[in-house]
């Protein structure tokens, strides 16, 4: 991933790149998210690991990252005889996009304030006017 914002703006991006850009997710996380979308129904970590051809523990770590970011949801399924297991499914895309838009708005406001702080700190015009006046 490019280091500077100008480098990021010059590269071709795909919408899936937002997973990495907003949340620092990895390629495997993207693959797991896509596999959950493609499944069309909630799946276990074992089923997900098989779908992405990875070890269960590796898929589980990706699931945990996706849960933390809100991209997927976990549901508990109870056995009739007792006990339970978890299944995972993608979060509704509109909820994900609403959250990304909120984060972008917060980032934009913060960057705007930093730019204003920069101008306030380094604007030589104001200092020259005060000395001359």
Secondary structure, DSSP 8 states (H G I E B T S, - for coil): --SSHHHHHHS---TTHHHHHHH---HHHHHHHHHHHHH-S-B-HHHHHHHHT--HHHHHHHHHHHHHHTSEEEEEEE-TTS-EEEEEEE--HHHHHHHHHHHHHHHHHHHHHHHHHHHHHH-HHHHHHHHH-
